[in-house]
Amino acid sequence: MSSHGDEHQQATGAGGQGDDAERRATEKFISDLLARGEAVFEGEEPTPRTTHVVKRGDDGRLTVRRLRFLH
């Protein structure tokens, strides 16, 4: 019985690690956009360089929406 439980924990852990890596990648992407002045948080006035808007959801997660492409 314990080996079955161990397999389940490993499968769950692997999914958790993937979710964590995805979250870190998203946070890095958003951080880089903000650092370059290419993103603003929702409700802020976009600048001529703004290409993305960052929104914080009710659960605290950040999402990004592209406004435009710069030429």
C-alpha positions as CSV (number, residue, x, y, z in Angstrom):
1,M,0.0,0.0,0.0
2,S,2.8,2.5,0.8
3,S,4.3,2.1,-2.6
4,H,1.0,3.1,-4.3
5,G,0.9,6.2,-2.0
6,D,4.5,7.0,-2.9
7,E,3.7,6.9,-6.6
8,H,0.8,9.2,-6.1
9,Q,2.9,11.7,-4.2
10,Q,5.6,11.7,-6.9
11,A,3.1,12.3,-9.6
12,T,1.5,15.1,-7.7
13,G,4.9,16.6,-6.9
14,A,5.9,16.5,-10.5
15,G,2.9,18.5,-11.5
16,G,3.5,20.9,-8.7
17,Q,7.1,21.5,-9.9
18,G,5.8,22.2,-13.4
19,D,3.3,24.7,-12.1
20,D,6.0,26.4,-10.0
21,A,8.3,26.7,-13.0
22,E,5.5,28.1,-15.1
23,R,4.7,30.7,-12.4
24,R,8.3,31.7,-12.1
25,A,8.6,32.1,-15.9
26,T,5.5,34.3,-16.0
27,E,6.7,36.4,-13.1
28,K,10.1,36.9,-14.9
29,F,8.4,37.8,-18.2
30,I,6.3,40.4,-16.4
31,S,9.2,41.7,-14.4
32,D,11.2,42.2,-17.6
33,L,8.4,44.0,-19.3
34,L,8.0,46.4,-16.4
35,A,11.7,47.0,-16.2
36,R,11.9,47.9,-19.8
37,G,8.9,50.2,-19.5
38,E,6.9,48.1,-21.9
39,A,4.1,47.3,-19.4
40,V,1.9,49.1,-16.9
41,F,-0.5,47.7,-14.3
42,E,-4.2,47.9,-15.1
43,G,-5.6,51.3,-14.3
44,E,-2.3,53.1,-15.0
45,E,-1.9,55.5,-17.9
46,P,0.0,53.7,-20.8
47,T,3.0,55.5,-22.2
48,P,4.0,55.5,-25.9
49,R,6.3,52.5,-25.2
50,T,3.6,50.5,-23.4
51,T,2.8,47.2,-25.2
52,H,1.3,45.2,-22.4
53,V,-1.1,45.7,-19.4
54,V,-0.6,43.6,-16.3
55,K,-3.7,42.6,-14.2
56,R,-3.7,41.0,-10.8
57,G,-6.5,38.5,-10.4
58,D,-8.6,38.0,-7.2
59,D,-6.4,35.0,-6.5
60,G,-3.2,37.1,-6.7
61,R,-2.1,35.7,-10.0
62,L,-0.7,38.2,-12.6
63,T,-1.9,38.0,-16.2
64,V,-0.6,40.0,-19.2
65,R,-2.6,41.3,-22.1
66,R,-1.0,42.8,-25.2
67,L,-2.2,46.2,-26.1
68,R,-0.2,46.7,-29.4
69,F,2.9,46.1,-31.3
70,L,5.5,48.8,-31.7
71,H,6.7,49.6,-35.2
